[in-house]
Amino acid sequence: MAKTVPLPEGVIQDPATKKVQCTLCHSRDPHSKGGSWMHKGSMGGHLQSEYHKTQALRLAEEVEREERQAQKVRDTYTQPSVQPNATFQNPSHQSRPEMFAPDLPPMDVDTGFNYNPHESFISVDMGIPLPDSRESIEEALKDQFALLMEQAEYRALFGDGDDDENDITVSDLSDHLRRTGFGSEDDNIGVSESDNTSGDPAYAPYPNQTSMFLDLLDNLPRLRISSAQLRFLLFILRSLGVKNTPSYDAFRKMQKELNDKCGNPTTAHTSTLGNKFYVNDIRQTVSRTISNPELAPHLQFYPEETEDGSVSEVWQARRWQEFDPSDCTPMYSTGLRQFFINEVSQLSDDRLVIAQDWVIRKGKLTAACRIVSLTSEGWRISNALDIIPATSFRYTAPELDAILSAHVWADPNAAPPSINPLRELAGGEDLYTVFEPIWSDDVSGNKSKQYNKHMNFYGSCANLPGQLLQQEFCVDFISTSPNASTAEQFSAIRDQIKDTHKNPIRCYNAATHRWCRIRIMIPSLPADNPQQSEESSHIGGNGNLKCRKCKMGGNYEYAESNEGFHAYHYAGILRTAKETRDELYKQLETATHGVKKAVADRQKETGVKDKVAQYWIDILLAKCSEMRKENPQRTLEEVSAELMEWLDKQPGDKVNPLLDLAGLDPTQDTPVEILHTILLGIIKYVWHMLHTSWSDADQALFAIRLQSTDLDGLTVPPIRAAYMMQYRKSLIGKHFKTLMQTMPFHVHDICTPEQFQLVQAVGALGSVLWVGEIKDMETYLADLEVLIGNVLDAFDAVDPSKMIAKIKLHLLPHLIQDIRRFGPAVRNSTEIYECYNAIFRLCSILSNHQAPSRDISIKFSSIAASSIYLPADTGWKTDCLFRLAGESSRFSKLTLWFSDTWVGFLRSRSYRVSFGLSLKLRKSAMSGLIHLPV
């Protein structure tokens, strides 16, 4: 048996790849060659290299320099005190100027005065206890410095363990004074230490009015304050004698209790790749939406087939109908009866039927039913479907058990279950399905230009009307992490969603005033194009097969051929989640043969590449190479089989977790997003073609024309033409939306005829896409297909290379199918999520920057907890009860103003979407108190 040679000091080894790394060089420069992983045989040469010796010498110099600095600090506190100069003579006292009051006695000056800096700015009359002597002051300062050094060292090693969002750049004056002996010993004077849920019931669950307003102030999404500012505010309130002002610690304790009771539980997760992140429970997020009386009346749980064929909401399009009826809301409830699909029910005319689905048809909830009739052979089910209104249903399957059991079924194989298993899952309560699209993207946590990348996840309830979903109040924060990728965080979210199909969420329905059960389904994944490619396990827009939705594409020779160039103008053979999943497992199997090029060739040929699978592919390639070196006699098939067996035993996902969700196909359920594809894509290309070809005179002429535009009928902000021309290379979405609607009227004589046709084509396309309601879907899609063809043909005439280089042009034909499935394109716009990033940045800036994923998630949970008290009839769940917020908490005019102005929820204001669509929100009636049995 070979003897194991111990590793040299400062060298670590990866147990998976068996490679080694020099910790010294890695800590000095992790991207250098000396700091990277290398084979064990190369380490000896590295340790003798000049680079390693130089790094070791620099480290020794730094340690010596730090030791000298530390010695200086120690000498500061150990050297003898400096005595005043006995020979120093103070100047004689001068007479007081006439501006001073003549009755004040002259200042008594002693030439032997020993100056005390603390006494120079602290008055004895302030009531602040002073240290007894100079020695006690020095001792207190020494202790304070030692404490700061200890805290700094602890944070460097373990991070900041505080749950508070401390601003580390602002010193806490009150704590500093207290620690050095100047502050009060009791910071909680006048503050009750009783249970925070007790107190004035009018402000429940807050103890009093002051605590309620302080909590609202601390949790305003767009008006955040730091912990230092909050401490100073509490100090001011106590100084002014405001009643029931809590201390900072008592206030944070109250907030933590409210967050535990009403907020979203923040749970820690560790991904397969070893990254730690925190997730706010999406189940509690959905529960809060159902329990909100301002939102619950607007929730739509059933697909709809409109009478005139118009489509304005996602439930009127095809996407919801693509789900199995058992995955949609499977029952209709009236009184205490729940009529489930796939079980026998009795109608008011005594007919027996089996409901196949529940769909709103012509404005009424109906079920497509099969008639059950009694024949000589027993019960027989008809094949024809009858549309029966929900109001015709009278008795449920459990009530008909005696009637059905009296006869056998003519065809036992076609007999329905006596009781739908979903009825047992509901536990005697209503069972609904909530569709929750999940948005994700990389977002900077800074307001400055320095990029601080975080991967963020937001959600919204697609059961709400589209106009409500354009409000920040209806956007739900789910997760963030500067380290964990999209797939890693999606894995935890997926597990929560799948759990609702076995253990539905039990929550209070504010619309029906009854308890219900909720399951969650993901209908779509809105995001920009690079993020949607990652979610689809696609190689990206720079690959040969550029499209995430179809298999169009090839190498440059194919793209430049007549056949290949023509293919870019149409949607190709669609991808599927199953094919993508199978391909990823084939790539994993290929990696077990140890040939990296073979895996890369498969990825190029298929356009399928996944970050999670790539992590395992790299490990398998390394392990295969190592196993072949250890035993060259082993066949490749034996090594491959052993590696596949090892892979199956490893915990966690091996491929994209989104490919494992029922009812979701990431390759097709990533609808084309018009903000990034049209405004920041097509319009941006056109604008660049124009302004780069203009002379200074042309630019000035266009700016004058643009500034003269009549804005009547346009829903655009005031035009700043000079600004747009000055910063023509750095425009944003709102500028491109203005240009899309106005350019056709201003560029007629300062561009070529081909360019003018292109401007007209994209303007006509935009006017059709930015609509909130489609009257006739088939006619609309036929017109849209023509307009898209005009845009692509116009690009061919101006710059044909754009068709090959820019994937956003090829995505235009896919808009047709996406609108058919998801409704108007504006419903899939991500502008509201981009706006919500401003709230995230404020939470990031005011976090402690030590554990951003945890601190930001906790803060969003606190914001959610405080916002549920603003609408009428809102409350929280305790055990099996639904407790109402106190009357003053719910009906205060100030809290209503808070929610309208600062929380992002508009009750009755008009706002506009797109070109001229004006939508108005309805104000929900306040329905009073809810009395539930205890």
N, C-alpha and C positions, 0 to 999 in steps of 0.2 A: 504494500500500500504506500503510495507516494506521500512523503511528509509535507504537511501544509506549512508554507513559509509565511511567517507573520508579516503584515504590512508595515512599512516604515511609519514613523510618527508623522502625522499631518496628511496621511493618504487614506481615502475612503474608497470602498468598492461597492458597485451596484450589484445586488444579489441577482437581479434578473439578467443583465447583460454581461456580468463579470468584469466590466471595465472599471478602471480606477480613475481617481481624480485627485489632484493636489489642492487641498483646501486653502493653502496660503495664496496661490496664484489665482484661484477661483474667487476668493474674497477680494483680491486686489483688482482684478479685471475679469469678470465672468465670461466675456466675449472673446478673450484672447485664446490663442492656441494652447498656451500652457495651462489655462484654467478650464479647458474642456475635458470631456471623458476620453480616455485613451486606453490602449491595451496594456496589460500589466508589464509586458516586456519592454515597453517604451518608457516606463516610469523611471528606471534607473538613469537613463540618459537625460531625462528632464531634470532630475534632482541635481545633476552635475552641470547643467547648462548655465550660461551666463545670465539668462533671463531669470531663472529661479533664484540664483544667488543675489541678483540685484533687488528682487522683490523682498527677500529675507533681510537684506541690509536696510532697505527703506523701512521695513516694519520695525526693526530694532531701533532705528533713529526716532521713529514716531513714539515708540514706547518710552524711550529715554526722555524725549521732549515732554511727554505727558507727565512723567514722574517728576521732572523739574517743576512743571507748573503746579502739580499737586503739592509739592514741598513748599512752594511759595504760599499757597493757600494755608497750609498748616502753620507756617511761620507767622502768618498774619494773626493767628489766635494764640500763639504760644510765646511770642516775643514780649518783653516788658512794656508796660504802658508808657506812653510818651508824656513826660511831665511838662507843665507850662514853663515858659521861659521867665525866670525870676527877674531878669534884668529889663524885661519889657515894661515900658512906661506908657500908660494910656494918655492920650492928649487931654488937656484940661477941658472941663465941661463948658460948652458954649451956651450963651443965653438963648432961651426959646424964642422963635420967631413970633411975631404978633398974631399970626393966623391961628395959633394954638390958644386954647382956653387959658386965661391967666391964673385960674384957681387950681390948675393941676400942679402937684408937687414936682420939683425937678427930678430927673432920673438919677437914681442912686447907683453910681458906678464904682466898682472896686477894682483896683489895678491887679489884684490877684484872682480875678474871676476865672473860674474853670469852665470853659464853654461846653455846653451840652446841646448837641444838635436836636435832640428830641424835645427839649424844653423850649426850643426856639419857635416851634410851630404848634405845640399842644398846649392849650390853655387849661389851667387848673379848674376853671369854672365849667368846663365841658362835661364833667362827671365821668371822665375816662380814667380808670386806675393807672397810675404811673409806677414804673419799677422803682424799687427802693434805692438802688445805687447804680453807679456806673458799671460795676462788675455784673450786676444782674442783667443790665442791658446787653453787655457783650456776650454773656452766657446765652441769653435768649436769641440773639442774632446768630450765634454759633450753632445753636440747636436748630434754628430755622434753616440755615444753610445746609447742615447735615441732612435734614429731612428732605430738602429739595434734591440733593444729590442722590439720596436713597430712592426717591420717587422716580427720578430720571433713569436710574439704572434699572429699576423694576419695569418701567414702561418699555425700555429698550429690549428687555428680555421677554416679557410676557404680554405687552400691550396694556392699554388702559382698561381696567376691569370695571370702571364706573358705568352705570346705566344712564348717567346724565349726559347731555350733549354739551360737555364743557368746551368753551372756546379757549384753546390752549394759548392763544396770543394775547389774552386779556387777563391781567392779574386780578385776583379776588381780594379787594381791599379789606372787606370785613373779616375774612379768614386770616389775613396777614396781621391785622391789628390784634385779633383775639389770640393768635399763637404767640405774638411777641409781648403779650401782657397788657395791651391797650384796649382790647375789646371786652364786651360783656361776656360773662361766663354762661349766661343763659340766652340762647338765641330764640327760644320758643316762648318768651314771656307773652302772656295774653293769648296763647294759642292752645286750644283744647286738644288733648291727646286721645280723645275718645274716638270711637269708630267713625271713619270718614263717611260712611253711608248714613249715619244718624244726623239729626239736626232738623232744620226746617223742611217739612215734607213738601212744601210748595216748590222747592228747588231740588228735589231728589232727582238723581242720585247724589247731587252735590250737597255738602253740609250746609251751605248758605249761599246767598247771592254773590258775595265777594269771590268765593271760590269758583262759582260758575263763570263769572266774567273773566277771571284770571285764566281759567282753563281755555276759554274761547280765544282769548288774546294770545295765548301761548301756542295755539294750534291753528291759527289762520294760515291757510296754505301759501298765500302770496304775500303775507306780511309777517314773516318770521322774525323772532327776536332771539338773541343769544342768551345763554344762561347768565352771563355777567349782567346783561341788561335787565333780565328778570329779577336778579338779586337786588339790583339798584332800585327797580320799581317797587319791590316789596319793602325795601328800606324807606322809600319815600312815603308809601302808604302807612307804614307803622309810625313814621315821624309825624304825619298829619293826623294820626289818631283814628284812621279808618277802622270801623268795627269789623271784627272777625278776620283781620288780615293774618294769613298763616305765615309761618316761617318757610324758608326755602325748602328745608328737608321735609317738613310736614306737607307742603304743597306737592312735592314730587312723590311722596308716599301716597297721597290721595290719587294722583294721576296714575300711578302704577296699579292701584286697586281698581280704578275705573277701566284701565286698559285690560287688566286680567278678566274683568267682568264683561266688558262690552266691545273690546277691540278684537283685532285678528290675532290669534296666537302666532307668535314668531318662533319658528322651529329651525334648529340647526341641522345641516346636512353636510355630508362629506361625499364627494363624487368618486367615481371609479378611478379618476386620475389623481385623487388625493387633494383636490381643492375644497376648501370649506366655504360655505355660503349659508345664508338665512333666507327663509321663505315665509311670507305671510299666508296663512291658510286660505286658499281660494274658496273652500267650503263656507267659512265664516263670511267671506266677502259676498257670496251669493245669498246667504241667509239674511244679511243685512239689507240687501236690495229688496227681497221679498217682504221684509218686515217694515219697510219704509212706506208710510201712507201717501207720500207725495209721488212715489214711483209705482207702487203696487197696482193702482187702478189702470195704469197704462200698459201693464205687462200682457203680452200675447203669447199663449202657450200652444196654439194650434196652427198648422199650415192653413193657407187661405187660397181659394180659387175665386177671383173677383168676377163679378157678373159681366162687366164690359171688357175684361181682359187687361185692364190697367194694372201697372205694377209700380209701387212706390216704396215698399218695404221688403226686407229679405224674406219674410214668411210668405209673401205673395209670389216669390220666384220659385225656381225648381229645387233649390238646395235643400230645404227642409223636407220636401217630398221624396228626396233620394234616400233619406234614412228609412230604415225599417220602421213600420208603424209602432212596433213595441219599443223602439228607441226614442220616438217622439212621445208626447204626453199620451199615455195609453188608456185614459179613462175620462169619463164625464161625470161630474158630481152634481147632484141635486138633493137638497136636504141632507139626510144621513146615508143616502145610497150612492155608491160609486159603480158605474157601468163600465167594465173593462172590456177591451177587445179580446177576441179569440175565446170567448165563453158565451154561453146561451143567456139571452135576456128576453123578457116578455114585453111586448108593446101594449099600448093602451087599447088596441083592438084585439088583444089576446093572441096575436101571432107571436111565434117564437123565432128569434133571429140571432145570428152571430155577427157582431160588429167586427169589421176588418180594419177600420181606421176611424179616426176622428178628425174631420177637416171642415173648415168654414167654407161653405159654398153659398154664393149669392147672399152673403151677409148673415147667414145662419149656420150654427154649428150642426153638422150632420154626420152620419156614419154610413159608409158603404157596407151593406149587410147581405148575408146569405140567409135565405129563408129556411127554417127547419120545419118540416112537415112530418106527420105521423102516417106511415103506410102500413100495409099488412106485414111487411118485413121488419118494421120498427122505425126509428127516427132516421130520416134521410135529409141530407143537406143539398140544397140546390146549387148549381154552378153560377146562376145569374146573380148579378149584384143589383140591389135596390138601394137608392139613396133615401134615407129616412131621417127626419129631423130629430134632434136630441130630445125635444119636448115630448116625443111620442113614447119614450122608454118609461116603463112602469116598475118592473120587478127585476132584481138582479139574480145572478146564478145561484148564490147560496139560498135564496128564497125559493128557487125552483127545483131544489134537489129532489124533493119527494115526487114531483111530477115527472122529471126526467128519468129517475131510477125505476119507474114503473114499466118502462119499455126498453128494449135493447136497441142498439144502433144497427142499421141495415149494413153499413160498411164500418166495421170496427176500426179499420186503419184510418178512416177519415173522421172518427169521433173526436170532438174537441175535449180538452181537459175539463173536468167538472169545475175546477177552480183555477183561474189564471195564476201562475206562480207570482206574478207581479202584485196580485192582491195581498198575498202573504207578506211580500216585501214592504208594502205600504203600511201594514199594521193597522188596518181599519181607517186610515186617513187618506186624504187626497194625495195623489202622486203626480208630480209635474216633472217636465224636462226643461232645463234652462240651457240655452245655447250661449256659450261664452267664447267669443273670438279672443285670441291672445296675441298681443303685439310685442315684438322684441326688437331691440336694436342696440348698437353701441352709442353711448351718450357720455359726454364729458361732464365730470363732476365739478368743473370750475367755470366761473364766469369769464375768466381771462382767456387769452388765446392759447395758453399752455394746456395741452390736451390731457385730461385725466380720465382714461377710458373706464367705463362701467358698462356691463351688459345688463340692460334693464328689461323687465317684463311688466306690461300693463294688461289689464283685461277690461271688458265692458260687456254688459248684458244685452245680447242681440234680441231678446224678447221685448225690448223697449223700442218705441218709434225712433226713426232716424234723427228727428230734430232734437230729441232729448239726448241722444248719444253725442251730440255736438257740444255738450256742456261738460266742464271739467268735473262737476259733481258726480257724473256717471262714469268716470274713469277710475278704475281700481288698480292700485299698486299691488304687485304680487311679489317681485323679487328683484334683487340687484347684486352684482358682484364684480369687483375689478379683476378677479382671477378666473372664476369659473366661466366656461363657454356657454353658448346657448343650449347645446345638447345636454350638458351637465345639469343645468338648472331645470330644463324641461323634464328631466328624468324624475325629479322630486315632484314637480307639478303634475306630471302624468300619474304618479302613484296616488296623489290625492283625488284626482278625477276618477280614476278607476275604482277607488274605494267607494265612491258614491253609488256605484252600480250594485254593490253588495250591501252597503250600509247607507241608504239615502239620508240626506241631511234633514233633520227634523227642525222646522222653523215655523214661525208664526206668519200667516198670510194676512197682511193688513187690509187687503181688499175684501176677503171673505170673512175675516175675523175668526179664522179657524186654524188649527194646526195642520201642517201638510208635510210631505216628504219631497225632496228634490234630488234629481240626478243631473249631472253636468255632462254636456257634450260639447266638443270643439268643432264648429262648422267651418272655420276658416282661420288663416294665419296672415293677417295684414302686416305688411312691413315694406321696406324698400327692396329693390331687386337683388342686391348682393345678399341681404339677410334671407330673403326668400329662397335663394339658391342654396344657401347653407342649410336651411330647414328642410329642403327637398333632397339633401345629400347629392347636390349637383356640383360639378367641378368649377362652375362659375363662367362669367361672360368672356373670359380670356381663353377658354378651351376651344377645341375644334367643334364639339357639339355644344353650342353656346346656350341653347334654350333649356330651361328647367322644366318646361311643360311638354315639350315634344322632342323627337329625336332628329330634328332638322340639323343639317350641318355636315362638316367634313373638313379635310385639310384645305390649304389655300388653292391647290390646283382644282379641287372640286368646286370651291366657292367661286372661283373666277370663270368656271365653265358656264355655258348657257343654261344647262340643266340645274346646276348648283345655285347660280344667281337667281334663277326663277323661283327656286324652292324657298328662298329667304322671304318671299312675298306672301307666303301662305303658312298656315299651321300644318305641321307634319304629323307623323304617327305619335299619338299621345303616350306619355310615360304613365306608369302605374306604380303604386306603393309596393305591390307584391314583386314586380320585376326589379325594382330598386333594391329591395331587401334581399332577394335571391342573389343579385349581382354582388352585393357587399359580402355575403357569405362565401361566394366564389373567390372574391379577392382575398379573404382571410385564408381560405384553403390554399390559394396560390402562394401566399406568403409563407406557408409551412414548407415550401420547397426551397426557400432561401434565396430566391432570385428576385431582387428588387425591381429590375427592369421589367420582368413579366407582370408585376403588379401595376407598374406605371403604364404599361402598354394597355392593359385592360381598362384602366381609368380613362385614358385618352380615347379609346375606341368606343366606350359606352357613355362617357360624360358623367359617370357616377363616382363620387368621391365624398367620403364622410369623415369628419374629425374624430368621432369616437372609434370608428373602425380603423382609422389610420394609426391611432394610438396602439391598438393591438397588433396591427400589421408590423409596425416597427419592432415591437417586442418579439413577435414570431420570427422575423427575419434574423434578429440577433441570436435568438435561442437556437434556431436551425443551424446557423453558422457555427455556433459553439458546440452543438452536439455532433456535427459532422467532423469537427476537428478532434474531439475527444475520442471518437470511435469511427474512423474512416470506413470500416468494414460494413457498417450498417447501411442498408439500402435506403434510398430516398423515400420510398413508400412507408417503411417502418418509422422513420423520423416524422413524416407527415402525420401518420396516424397517432403517434404519441403526442405530438403537439396539439392536434385537434382534441384529443381527450383531455389534455391539460387545460386547453382554452374553455372547454365546456364546464370545467370545475371551478373556473374563476368567477367570483361574484360580480354583479353589476351588468350593465348593458354592453353588448359587443358591437352594436350598430346604433344608428339614430333612434332614440326612444319614440320619436313621433311616428315612426313606421309601425308602432305597436299599439296604436289607439284605434279602437273600433269606430268606424264611420268617418275616419279622417284619412285623406290621401294627400300628403304634403305636395306632391307633384302637380295636383290639379286644384287643391284648395288653398292656393296662394294667389288670390286674384290680382290682376294687373292694377297697380296703384297709380292714379292719375297725377298726384302731386309730383312724384319722382319720375314717372315715365313720360308724362306730357309736358308739364311746366318746366321741370328741371332736366328734361331730356329733349323732346322734339322742339319746343319753343326756344330752348337755350341754343340748340344747334342752328336754328334759323337766325336768331339774333346775332350769333357769332359770325355767320356768313355775311350778314348785312353790314354791321358796324366795322368789321375789319376791311371791307372794300370801300368804305366811304372816305372822302377827303374831309378836311376840317370844315369846309363850307357845307358839305352835305350833312355832317353831324350837327352843325348849328341850325341848319334848315329843319332837320327832323325834330330837334329839341323845341324849336319855336312852334312847329305844327302840333307836336304832342302836348305842349303846355296849353294850347288853344282848344283842346278837346272839350266838347260839351259832355258832361258826365251824367246828364239826365238819362235815366234808364239803366245805368251801369252801377253795379254794386262793387265799386272799387274805391280805395282811399284816395284822398286828393293827390293829384299827379304832381310830382316834383321832377320835371323833365331835365333841368340842369343837373340835379343830383344823379339821375339815372344815366345821363350821358357821361358825366365825370367818372362815375364808378361803373362803367358799362361792363367791366369784366368781373364784377363781384355782386351782381344782382341776386335777389332771392325770389321765392315763390310769388309773393304778392306783386312784385314788379313784372314778372313774366306773365302773370294773369292779366295785368293791365295791357301789356304789349300784345298779347294774343288777341285782345278785343279791339285794339285801336290801330295796330300797324297797317291793316289793309287800307286805311283811309289816308295814310301819311307818307307812304314809300313809293307811290306810283311812278315818280319820275327820277328817283335816285337809286334805282336798282334795275337789273336786267329783266326782260319779260319773263324768263324762266323763274327768277327769284320772286317776282311779283305773283306768279301763279302758285308758287310754294306758300307764300304768305297768305294768300286767299284760301288755299286748301286747309292749312292748319287752323286758320280762324274759323272756317266752317265746321271743322271737326270738333273744335273746342266748344262751339255753341250748342252742339248736339250732346256732348258728353256731360256738361255741367247742368244737368236737369235733375229735379227731385222726383219726377213722376213720368212714367212712360205710359202713354194712353193705349197704344197698340204695339205689343212687343214684336210681332213678326214684321210689321211695316217698319218699325224703328230699326230693327237689326238689319233689314234689307238696305235702308238708307245709310246706316252706319258702315256697312260693308263697302258701299260705293265711295263714301267719304274717305275711308281708310285707304282704299285703292288709289284715290286721287293724291293723297299725301305721299304714298310710296312712289307713285309714278313721277310726282314733282321732284322728289329727292333724287330719283334716277336721272332726271334731266339736269339737275344742278350739280350734284356730287354723288355719282354712283357708288364710290367707295364707302360712303356712310352705311349703306345697306349691309355690307360685310363686317364693318368694324363696330357698329353700334347695335347691340342686341335689343335696345329699346324700340327700334324701328320694327324689328321682327315681332315684338310682343304685341303690336297693334292688332294684328288679326286675331290674337287670342282674346282680345277684349270682347269680341262678339259672344263667345261661349261663356265668358265670365259674367257678362251682363244678363244673359239668359238664366244663369244659375243663381246669381247673387243679387240681381236687381240693379238699379241705377248705379253708375260708376261712382257717384259722389258718396254713396253709402260705404264704399270701401276706402275712402280717403283717410289718410293717417294724420291729417293736420292737427286734429285734437290731441293726439298722442305727442306730437312734436311740441305743441303748446304746453302740455303737461310736464315736459322736461324741465321747464323753468321752476316748477315746484320741487322737482327732484334736486336741482342744483342748489336751491336754498337749503334743503335738508342735508346735502352733502357738505356744503360750506360750513354749516353750523354743527357738524358732527365732530367727534374727537379725533377723527382721521387715523385712529388706531385699528378699529374694526368697522369699516364703513358699511359692509353688508348688514351687520347686526344693527348698528345704530340707526341707519337710515330706515331699515324695515320697522324697527320699534317706533320711530317717530311717525311714520305713515300709519302705523296701527293706532297711535295716540290721536292722530288727526281724524281717523275714521271713527274712533270711539266718541270724540267730542261732537262730531257732526251729526250723529244719530239723534241727538236731543233737540235739534233745531226744528224739524217738521212737527206738525201736530200728531198726536197719538203714537209717537215713537217711544220705544222702550227697549228693554233688554231682557234676555232670557236668564232666569235663575232656576236651576234644577228643571222642573217641568212647568214652570210658570212663566208668564210674560208680564214683566213689571213695567208700568208706565212711568215715563218721566214726569216729574212734578208739573203742576199746572203752570207755574210761573216760568219753568224752563221751556215749556212747549209753546206758550201763547204770548210770551213777551214780545212787544213790538220791536224791541232792540234785537232780540235773537232772530226775528224774521228779517230785519235789516241786515244783520250779520250774514245770514245765509244768502240773501240776494246779492249783497255787495262783495263779500270776501270769501265765501265758500265755493262760489262758482255755480250756484243753482238759481236759475231765473224762473219765477213762477208764472208771470203773466206778460213778460216783455216780448216784443217782436224782434226777430233777428233774421238775417238773410243768408241764404246759401246760394252760391253760384251767381248767375247773371241777373236774374230777376225774380227768383223764387222766394217769396216771403212766407215764413212759417210762424205761427203763433201758438204759444203753449197755453194749455188750459190750467186754470187754478183748481187744485183739488179741494173739495169741501172738507172742512174739519168735522169729523164725525163724532167728536166727544170721547168720553171715557169708555174703556172696555172692561167689563167685569168678567173675570174668569174664575171658575171654581178652584179653590185651593185643595 
